[in-house]
C-alpha cells in the first residue's frame, strides 16, 4: 500500500497527549458555551416578554400617532 503509514502505539499516545494538554481548544469550547447560554437566555426573555412589550409599545405609539394626526 502506497502512502500507508502504520501508527505505532507511541505515536498515538503522543497525539492524544498533545490534545489533552492543549488548553486553547478547551477555552474556545468554554467561550462557545457561555455565548450559547447568553443567547438562550435572550431568546427565552424575548419569547416570554415579547408579546407584552409589543402590545404595550404598539398601543402607546398608536395612541400618540392618533392624537397627533389632524383628523
C-alpha positions, -999 to +999 in steps of 0.1 A: +000+000+000+015+033-010+012+062+014+001+040+042+019+045+074+013+023+104+006+042+135+025+029+164+012+030+200+038+056+209+027+079+181-010+076+191-001+083+227+019+114+217-010+127+196-036+121+223-013+136+249-010+167+228-047+171+226-050+166+263-025+193+271-039+218+246-058+244+266-068+266+235-095+242+224-109+240+260-110+278+262-128+280+228-154+255+239-159+274+272-165+306+253-189+289+229-209+275+259-210+309+275-222+326+243-248+299+237-261+303+272-264+340+268-282+335+235-306+311+251-313+335+279-321+363+255-343+341+234-362+329+265-367+365+276-379+377+242-402+347+240-417+353+274-420+391+273-422+397+235-460+399+232-465+420+263-438+445+252-451+446+217-486+453+228-476+479+253-454+499+229-477+494+200-506+508+220-486+538+232-472+546+197-506+542+180-523+564+206-495+591+202-499+590+164-537+591+166-536+621+189-510+639+168-529+634+135-551+664+124-583+644+120 
